[in-house]
Amino acid sequence: MPISVKDIQEKEFSRQKRDGYNIEEVDDFLDEISDQLSVLIRENMALAEQVKALQTENEKLEASASAPAPAAAEPAPAPIPAPVEAVSSDEPAYDEPSYFKNLQLTLRDTLINAQRIADETVAEARKKAQEVITGAEEQAATTVSNAKAEAESVKAEADNIRKTIATYRANFRRLVEGQVQVLKETDSLFD
């Protein structure tokens, strides 16, 4: 069982006549521990309030950034007791059972919210990854389509060039043959 501020304040040591502890020193030390523990508890409570405020702010930002989630799906955050300003040595500075109960509820809510945020982040990352993949596939299909069209165009141009060359050769051959025929028909060109 954890030691509370009240346990420290009420702790009494057995008194020995010889070689015992100095009672004043022990009491002073226990008072110092009690004071420090009280400060730590107040700081813890203040930090818990800051966590709650940041969670509320985060939820508001998420709600404004995306569609609101159903209110029944998430548990309501547990109230956190206000920090205690003064500590008296007669009574404890806080209600220990409710403090730890509220701390437990706050931690549970924080873990639930963290898990929800992690799940949303993973879902968003998967969605973005799918969008990137879809975009890349569309770009690849467009690139392949353009390359095929360009290849067909180059092939058609090459076929046209081949036909033009074949036509030119055929025409040139006819011209040469025609000139040879003219030379054969005429016995002498220079007579």
Accessible surface in RSA format (square Angstrom, percent):
REM  Atomic radii and reference values for relative SASA: ProtOr
REM  Chains: A
REM  Algorithm: Lee & Richards
REM  Probe-radius: 1.40
REM  Slices: 20
REM RES _ NUM      All-atoms   Total-Side   Main-Chain    Non-polar    All polar
REM                ABS   REL    ABS   REL    ABS   REL    ABS   REL    ABS   REL
RES MET A   1   211.90 109.7 133.12  88.1  78.78 187.6 105.63  89.8 106.27 140.8
RES PRO A   2    99.20  72.3  85.05  77.5  14.16  51.5  96.61  79.8   2.59  16.1
RES ILE A   3   123.95  70.5 103.77  77.3  20.18  48.6 104.26  75.1  19.69  53.4
RES SER A   4    10.47   8.8   6.89   9.2   3.58   8.2   5.52  11.8   4.95   6.9
RES VAL A   5     0.40   0.3   0.32   0.3   0.08   0.2   0.32   0.3   0.08   0.2
RES LYS A   6    94.28  46.0  93.76  57.5   0.52   1.2  38.52  34.7  55.76  59.4
RES ASP A   7    58.71  41.1  50.87  50.6   7.85  18.6  19.34  45.5  39.37  39.3
RES ILE A   8    17.35   9.9  15.04  11.2   2.31   5.6  16.91  12.2   0.44   1.2
RES GLN A   9    49.91  27.9  17.45  12.8  32.47  77.3  13.54  28.8  36.37  27.6
RES GLU A  10   110.45  63.4  88.57  67.0  21.89  52.1  45.50  88.0  64.96  53.0
RES LYS A  11   108.70  53.0  96.44  59.2  12.26  29.2  48.21  43.4  60.49  64.4
RES GLU A  12   144.59  83.0 120.53  91.2  24.06  57.3  45.34  87.7  99.25  81.0
RES PHE A  13    92.56  46.3  73.31  45.4  19.25  50.1  76.84  46.6  15.71  45.0
RES SER A  14    99.93  84.4  68.54  91.5  31.39  72.3  55.29 117.7  44.64  62.5
RES ARG A  15   177.39  74.5 143.15  73.0  34.24  81.5  58.95  80.6 118.44  71.8
RES GLN A  16   120.03  67.1  91.73  67.0  28.29  67.4  29.11  62.0  90.91  69.0
RES LYS A  17   212.49 103.7 170.14 104.4  42.36 100.8 120.73 108.7  91.76  97.7
RES ARG A  18   202.60  85.1 189.84  96.8  12.76  30.4  65.83  90.0 136.77  82.9
RES ASP A  19   151.97 106.5 107.43 106.9  44.53 105.3  41.84  98.5 110.13 109.8
RES GLY A  20    35.75  44.1   0.00   N/A  35.75  44.1   6.72  18.4  29.03  65.0
RES TYR A  21   180.31  84.2 158.87  90.4  21.44  55.8 114.47  86.0  65.84  81.2
RES ASN A  22    79.41  54.8  63.60  61.5  15.82  38.1  24.68  59.4  54.73  52.9
RES ILE A  23    72.74  41.4  68.37  50.9   4.37  10.5  69.80  50.3   2.95   8.0
RES GLU A  24   128.71  73.9 126.62  95.8   2.09   5.0  43.81  84.7  84.90  69.3
RES GLU A  25   115.69  66.4 109.67  83.0   6.02  14.3  41.20  79.7  74.49  60.8
RES VAL A  26    25.37  16.7  22.78  20.6   2.59   6.2  25.35  22.0   0.02   0.0
RES ASP A  27    67.08  47.0  65.79  65.5   1.29   3.1  20.34  47.9  46.74  46.6
RES ASP A  28    93.78  65.7  88.02  87.6   5.76  13.6  28.70  67.5  65.08  64.9
RES PHE A  29   120.61  60.3 117.37  72.7   3.24   8.4 120.24  72.9   0.36   1.0
RES LEU A  30    23.86  13.3  23.63  16.9   0.23   0.6  23.86  16.8   0.00   0.0
RES ASP A  31    79.33  55.6  78.03  77.7   1.30   3.1  23.01  54.2  56.32  56.2
RES GLU A  32    96.27  55.3  91.79  69.4   4.48  10.7  29.08  56.2  67.19  54.9
RES ILE A  33    57.12  32.5  55.88  41.6   1.24   3.0  56.68  40.8   0.44   1.2
RES SER A  34     2.40   2.0   2.40   3.2   0.00   0.0   2.00   4.3   0.40   0.6
RES ASP A  35    83.90  58.8  81.47  81.1   2.43   5.8  27.14  63.9  56.76  56.6
RES GLN A  36   103.35  57.8 100.97  73.8   2.38   5.7  35.35  75.2  68.00  51.6
RES LEU A  37    46.84  26.1  45.63  32.6   1.21   3.0  46.33  32.5   0.52   1.4
RES SER A  38     3.62   3.1   1.49   2.0   2.13   4.9   3.01   6.4   0.61   0.9
RES VAL A  39    62.47  41.1  62.43  56.5   0.04   0.1  62.44  54.2   0.03   0.1
RES LEU A  40   104.98  58.5 101.20  72.4   3.77   9.5 101.43  71.2   3.55   9.6
RES ILE A  41    18.82  10.7  17.86  13.3   0.96   2.3  18.82  13.6   0.00   0.0
RES ARG A  42    57.65  24.2  56.44  28.8   1.21   2.9  16.51  22.6  41.14  24.9
RES GLU A  43    91.00  52.2  87.19  66.0   3.81   9.1  37.04  71.7  53.96  44.1
RES ASN A  44    57.93  39.9  55.75  53.9   2.18   5.2  11.63  28.0  46.29  44.7
RES MET A  45     3.28   1.7   3.17   2.1   0.11   0.3   2.84   2.4   0.44   0.6
RES ALA A  46    37.58  34.6  36.17  55.8   1.41   3.2  36.61  51.6   0.97   2.6
RES LEU A  47   103.19  57.5 102.91  73.6   0.28   0.7 102.91  72.3   0.28   0.8
RES ALA A  48    11.42  10.5   6.34   9.8   5.08  11.5  10.88  15.3   0.54   1.4
RES GLU A  49    63.02  36.2  58.51  44.3   4.51  10.7  23.32  45.1  39.70  32.4
RES GLN A  50   104.58  58.5 101.35  74.1   3.23   7.7  33.96  72.3  70.62  53.6
RES VAL A  51    58.47  38.5  57.60  52.1   0.87   2.1  58.32  50.7   0.16   0.4
RES LYS A  52    69.97  34.1  69.89  42.9   0.08   0.2  34.92  31.4  35.05  37.3
RES ALA A  53    61.30  56.4  50.21  77.5  11.09  25.2  57.43  80.9   3.87  10.3
RES LEU A  54   115.05  64.1 112.03  80.1   3.01   7.6 112.38  78.9   2.67   7.2
RES GLN A  55    26.58  14.9  23.38  17.1   3.21   7.6  22.72  48.4   3.86   2.9
RES THR A  56    54.96  39.1  54.32  55.1   0.63   1.5  42.31  56.8  12.65  19.1
RES GLU A  57    98.51  56.6  96.59  73.1   1.91   4.6  28.29  54.7  70.21  57.3
RES ASN A  58    56.48  38.9  54.62  52.8   1.86   4.5  14.55  35.0  41.92  40.5
RES GLU A  59    58.93  33.8  54.75  41.4   4.18  10.0  22.77  44.0  36.16  29.5
RES LYS A  60   141.37  69.0 132.63  81.4   8.75  20.8  83.06  74.8  58.32  62.1
RES LEU A  61   110.69  61.6 108.14  77.4   2.55   6.4 108.62  76.3   2.07   5.6
RES GLU A  62    42.12  24.2  38.50  29.1   3.63   8.6  32.93  63.7   9.19   7.5
RES ALA A  63    52.94  48.7  38.66  59.7  14.28  32.5  43.23  60.9   9.72  25.7
RES SER A  64    96.04  81.2  53.79  71.8  42.25  97.3  52.63 112.1  43.41  60.8
RES ALA A  65    89.85  82.6  48.44  74.8  41.41  94.2  58.20  82.0  31.65  83.8
RES SER A  66    72.10  60.9  56.49  75.4  15.60  35.9  50.62 107.8  21.48  30.1
RES ALA A  67    87.84  80.8  61.85  95.4  25.99  59.1  68.30  96.2  19.54  51.8
RES PRO A  68   112.46  82.0  91.95  83.8  20.51  74.5  93.86  77.5  18.59 115.6
RES ALA A  69    62.35  57.3  35.68  55.1  26.67  60.7  40.72  57.3  21.63  57.3
RES PRO A  70    98.19  71.6  84.12  76.7  14.07  51.1  96.54  79.7   1.64  10.2
RES ALA A  71    96.63  88.8  69.01 106.5  27.62  62.8  78.46 110.5  18.17  48.1
RES ALA A  72   105.73  97.2  66.35 102.4  39.38  89.6  77.72 109.5  28.01  74.2
RES ALA A  73    76.90  70.7  37.60  58.0  39.30  89.4  49.18  69.3  27.72  73.4
RES GLU A  74    49.16  28.2  37.66  28.5  11.50  27.4  18.90  36.6  30.26  24.7
RES PRO A  75    57.33  41.8  36.00  32.8  21.33  77.5  47.21  39.0  10.12  62.9
RES ALA A  76    85.45  78.6  62.17  95.9  23.28  53.0  67.77  95.4  17.68  46.8
RES PRO A  77    62.39  45.5  49.26  44.9  13.12  47.7  49.30  40.7  13.08  81.3
RES ALA A  78     8.13   7.5   2.21   3.4   5.92  13.5   6.47   9.1   1.67   4.4
RES PRO A  79    93.30  68.0  92.57  84.4   0.73   2.7  93.30  77.0   0.00   0.0
RES ILE A  80    24.16  13.7   5.84   4.3  18.32  44.2   6.12   4.4  18.04  48.9
RES PRO A  81    41.08  29.9  28.96  26.4  12.11  44.0  40.67  33.6   0.41   2.5
RES ALA A  82    74.16  68.2  59.04  91.1  15.12  34.4  59.33  83.5  14.83  39.3
RES PRO A  83    42.56  31.0  30.80  28.1  11.76  42.8  30.80  25.4  11.76  73.1
RES VAL A  84    38.67  25.4  34.52  31.2   4.15  10.0  38.67  33.6   0.00   0.0
RES GLU A  85   149.07  85.6 125.58  95.0  23.49  55.9  62.01 119.9  87.06  71.1
RES ALA A  86    82.13  75.5  65.57 101.2  16.56  37.7  70.56  99.4  11.57  30.6
RES VAL A  87    48.06  31.6  15.49  14.0  32.57  78.5  15.79  13.7  32.27  87.5
RES SER A  88    55.58  47.0  46.52  62.1   9.07  20.9  47.53 101.2   8.06  11.3
RES SER A  89    92.99  78.6  71.71  95.7  21.28  49.0  44.31  94.4  48.68  68.2
RES ASP A  90   137.28  96.2 101.12 100.6  36.16  85.5  31.60  74.4 105.67 105.4
RES GLU A  91   113.61  65.2 111.79  84.6   1.82   4.3  28.13  54.4  85.49  69.8
RES PRO A  92    53.38  38.9  40.30  36.7  13.09  47.6  40.53  33.5  12.86  79.9
RES ALA A  93    15.48  14.2   3.68   5.7  11.81  26.9  11.20  15.8   4.29  11.4
RES TYR A  94    24.35  11.4   7.82   4.4  16.53  43.0  16.18  12.2   8.17  10.1
RES ASP A  95    91.67  64.2  78.19  77.8  13.49  31.9  36.56  86.0  55.11  55.0
RES GLU A  96    49.43  28.4  47.95  36.3   1.48   3.5  15.88  30.7  33.54  27.4
RES PRO A  97   100.52  73.3  86.71  79.0  13.81  50.2  96.06  79.3   4.46  27.7
RES SER A  98    43.43  36.7  38.44  51.3   4.99  11.5  35.76  76.1   7.67  10.7
RES TYR A  99     8.21   3.8   7.96   4.5   0.25   0.7   7.26   5.5   0.95   1.2
RES PHE A 100    91.84  45.9  87.88  54.4   3.96  10.3  88.21  53.5   3.63  10.4
RES LYS A 101   117.00  57.1 113.27  69.5   3.73   8.9  69.25  62.3  47.75  50.9
RES ASN A 102    24.54  16.9  24.49  23.7   0.05   0.1   1.13   2.7  23.41  22.6
RES LEU A 103    39.33  21.9  35.64  25.5   3.69   9.3  38.85  27.3   0.48   1.3
RES GLN A 104   116.94  65.4 111.90  81.8   5.05  12.0  35.51  75.6  81.44  61.8
RES LEU A 105    46.30  25.8  46.27  33.1   0.03   0.1  46.30  32.5   0.00   0.0
RES THR A 106     9.65   6.9   8.49   8.6   1.16   2.8   9.41  12.6   0.24   0.4
RES LEU A 107   100.20  55.8 100.08  71.6   0.12   0.3 100.08  70.3   0.12   0.3
RES ARG A 108   107.68  45.2 104.44  53.2   3.24   7.7  54.45  74.4  53.22  32.3
RES ASP A 109     4.54   3.2   3.99   4.0   0.54   1.3   4.23   9.9   0.31   0.3
RES THR A 110    42.30  30.1  41.75  42.3   0.54   1.3  40.87  54.9   1.43   2.2
RES LEU A 111   125.10  69.7 121.10  86.6   3.99  10.0 121.43  85.3   3.67   9.9
RES ILE A 112    67.42  38.4  63.35  47.2   4.07   9.8  66.43  47.8   1.00   2.7
RES ASN A 113    17.07  11.8  17.07  16.5   0.00   0.0   6.68  16.1  10.38  10.0
RES ALA A 114    52.40  48.2  42.95  66.3   9.45  21.5  48.14  67.8   4.26  11.3
RES GLN A 115   105.93  59.2 102.54  74.9   3.39   8.1  41.97  89.3  63.96  48.5
RES ARG A 116    45.94  19.3  41.64  21.2   4.31  10.3  37.10  50.7   8.84   5.4
RES ILE A 117    55.75  31.7  55.68  41.5   0.06   0.2  55.68  40.1   0.06   0.2
RES ALA A 118    47.39  43.6  40.81  63.0   6.58  15.0  47.15  66.4   0.24   0.6
RES ASP A 119    77.74  54.5  71.68  71.3   6.06  14.3  28.29  66.6  49.45  49.3
RES GLU A 120    81.70  46.9  74.53  56.4   7.17  17.1  45.16  87.4  36.54  29.8
RES THR A 121    84.16  59.9  78.58  79.7   5.59  13.3  67.37  90.5  16.79  25.4
RES VAL A 122    71.15  46.8  69.13  62.6   2.02   4.9  71.12  61.8   0.03   0.1
RES ALA A 123    59.15  54.4  50.27  77.6   8.88  20.2  54.74  77.1   4.42  11.7
RES GLU A 124    79.52  45.7  77.18  58.4   2.33   5.6  33.78  65.3  45.74  37.3
RES ALA A 125    56.99  52.4  46.92  72.4  10.07  22.9  52.80  74.4   4.19  11.1
RES ARG A 126   171.11  71.8 163.96  83.6   7.14  17.0  60.28  82.4 110.83  67.2
RES LYS A 127   121.63  59.3 113.83  69.8   7.80  18.6  68.54  61.7  53.09  56.5
RES LYS A 128   117.26  57.2 116.73  71.6   0.53   1.3  63.75  57.4  53.51  57.0
RES ALA A 129    50.92  46.8  43.03  66.4   7.89  18.0  50.06  70.5   0.86   2.3
RES GLN A 130   104.84  58.6 103.80  75.9   1.04   2.5  45.08  95.9  59.76  45.3
RES GLU A 131    99.96  57.4  88.30  66.8  11.65  27.7  44.92  86.9  55.04  44.9
RES VAL A 132   107.08  70.5  98.80  89.4   8.29  20.0 105.43  91.6   1.65   4.5
RES ILE A 133    87.17  49.6  85.21  63.5   1.96   4.7  87.12  62.7   0.05   0.1
RES THR A 134    54.77  39.0  54.75  55.5   0.03   0.1  44.40  59.6  10.37  15.7
RES GLY A 135    34.06  42.0   0.00   N/A  34.06  42.0  29.35  80.6   4.71  10.5
RES ALA A 136    55.89  51.4  46.68  72.0   9.21  20.9  50.52  71.1   5.37  14.2
RES GLU A 137   108.88  62.5 101.10  76.5   7.78  18.5  44.76  86.6  64.12  52.4
RES GLU A 138   110.67  63.5 105.27  79.6   5.40  12.9  45.68  88.4  64.99  53.1
RES GLN A 139   128.21  71.7 122.26  89.4   5.95  14.2  36.77  78.3  91.44  69.3
RES ALA A 140    54.78  50.4  47.40  73.1   7.38  16.8  54.35  76.5   0.43   1.1
RES ALA A 141    63.37  58.3  50.95  78.6  12.42  28.3  59.14  83.3   4.23  11.2
RES THR A 142    77.94  55.4  73.03  74.0   4.91  11.7  52.61  70.7  25.33  38.3
RES THR A 143    82.30  58.5  79.28  80.4   3.02   7.2  64.43  86.5  17.87  27.0
RES VAL A 144    79.56  52.4  77.61  70.3   1.96   4.7  79.52  69.1   0.05   0.1
RES SER A 145    65.38  55.2  58.82  78.5   6.55  15.1  27.15  57.8  38.23  53.6
RES ASN A 146    91.39  63.0  86.65  83.7   4.74  11.4  25.64  61.7  65.75  63.6
RES ALA A 147    57.30  52.7  47.20  72.8  10.10  23.0  52.95  74.6   4.35  11.5
RES LYS A 148   136.54  66.6 133.05  81.6   3.49   8.3  82.88  74.6  53.65  57.2
RES ALA A 149    63.95  58.8  51.11  78.9  12.85  29.2  58.69  82.7   5.26  13.9
RES GLU A 150   118.39  68.0 112.57  85.2   5.83  13.9  37.04  71.6  81.35  66.4
RES ALA A 151    60.09  55.3  49.14  75.8  10.96  24.9  56.39  79.4   3.70   9.8
RES GLU A 152   112.90  64.8 109.62  82.9   3.28   7.8  42.58  82.4  70.32  57.4
RES SER A 153    67.60  57.1  56.65  75.6  10.95  25.2  30.72  65.4  36.88  51.7
RES VAL A 154    90.14  59.3  89.47  81.0   0.67   1.6  89.62  77.9   0.52   1.4
RES LYS A 155   128.65  62.8 123.86  76.0   4.80  11.4  74.45  67.0  54.20  57.7
RES ALA A 156    53.66  49.3  47.70  73.6   5.96  13.6  52.69  74.2   0.97   2.6
RES GLU A 157   103.21  59.3 100.61  76.1   2.60   6.2  32.79  63.4  70.42  57.5
RES ALA A 158    32.87  30.2  28.53  44.0   4.33   9.9  31.88  44.9   0.98   2.6
RES ASP A 159    53.62  37.6  52.27  52.0   1.35   3.2  15.09  35.5  38.53  38.4
RES ASN A 160    88.37  60.9  86.86  83.9   1.51   3.6  21.20  51.0  67.17  64.9
RES ILE A 161    91.62  52.1  90.35  67.3   1.27   3.1  91.61  66.0   0.01   0.0
RES ARG A 162   152.05  63.8 147.04  75.0   5.01  11.9  66.12  90.4  85.92  52.1
RES LYS A 163   140.79  68.7 136.27  83.6   4.52  10.8  88.35  79.5  52.45  55.9
RES THR A 164    88.75  63.1  83.84  85.0   4.92  11.7  64.75  87.0  24.01  36.3
RES ILE A 165    89.58  51.0  88.24  65.7   1.34   3.2  89.58  64.5   0.00   0.0
RES ALA A 166    59.59  54.8  50.51  77.9   9.09  20.7  55.33  77.9   4.27  11.3
RES THR A 167    77.04  54.8  71.95  72.9   5.09  12.1  52.54  70.6  24.50  37.0
RES TYR A 168   145.15  67.8 141.91  80.7   3.24   8.4 108.02  81.2  37.13  45.8
RES ARG A 169   150.66  63.3 146.20  74.5   4.46  10.6  32.69  44.7 117.97  71.5
RES ALA A 170    42.44  39.0  38.08  58.8   4.35   9.9  40.97  57.7   1.47   3.9
RES ASN A 171    73.62  50.8  67.53  65.3   6.09  14.7  24.84  59.8  48.78  47.1
RES PHE A 172   106.28  53.2 102.59  63.5   3.68   9.6 105.84  64.2   0.44   1.3
RES ARG A 173   143.90  60.4 139.75  71.2   4.15   9.9  41.91  57.3 101.99  61.8
RES ARG A 174   147.63  62.0 139.48  71.1   8.15  19.4  72.35  98.9  75.28  45.6
RES LEU A 175   103.62  57.7  96.44  69.0   7.18  18.0 102.94  72.3   0.67   1.8
RES VAL A 176    66.14  43.5  65.02  58.9   1.13   2.7  66.13  57.5   0.01   0.0
RES GLU A 177    98.65  56.6  93.16  70.5   5.49  13.1  41.20  79.7  57.45  46.9
RES GLY A 178    32.30  39.8   0.00   N/A  32.30  39.8  31.13  85.4   1.17   2.6
RES GLN A 179    99.83  55.8  99.72  72.9   0.11   0.3  32.61  69.4  67.22  51.0
RES VAL A 180    65.77  43.3  65.77  59.5   0.00   0.0  65.77  57.1   0.00   0.0
RES GLN A 181    93.11  52.1  92.90  67.9   0.21   0.5  29.93  63.7  63.18  47.9
RES VAL A 182    79.27  52.2  78.88  71.4   0.39   0.9  79.18  68.8   0.08   0.2
RES LEU A 183    96.27  53.6  85.86  61.4  10.40  26.2  86.03  60.4  10.24  27.5
RES LYS A 184   148.32  72.4 120.53  74.0  27.79  66.2  76.54  68.9  71.78  76.5
RES GLU A 185   125.76  72.2  92.50  70.0  33.26  79.2  42.99  83.1  82.77  67.6
RES THR A 186    58.01  41.3  49.22  49.9   8.79  20.9  42.49  57.1  15.52  23.5
RES ASP A 187   145.49 101.9 107.15 106.6  38.34  90.7  37.79  88.9 107.70 107.4
RES SER A 188    39.53  33.4  20.66  27.6  18.87  43.5  21.36  45.5  18.17  25.5
RES LEU A 189   104.44  58.2  71.28  51.0  33.15  83.3  72.21  50.7  32.23  86.7
RES PHE A 190   192.59  96.4 159.63  98.9  32.96  85.8 166.33 100.8  26.27  75.2
RES ASP A 191   155.66 109.0  86.26  85.9  69.39 164.1  59.60 140.3  96.06  95.8
END  Absolute sums over single chains surface
CHAIN  1 A    15682.0      13698.6       1983.5       9607.8       6074.2
END  Absolute sums over all chains
TOTAL         15682.0      13698.6       1983.5       9607.8       6074.2
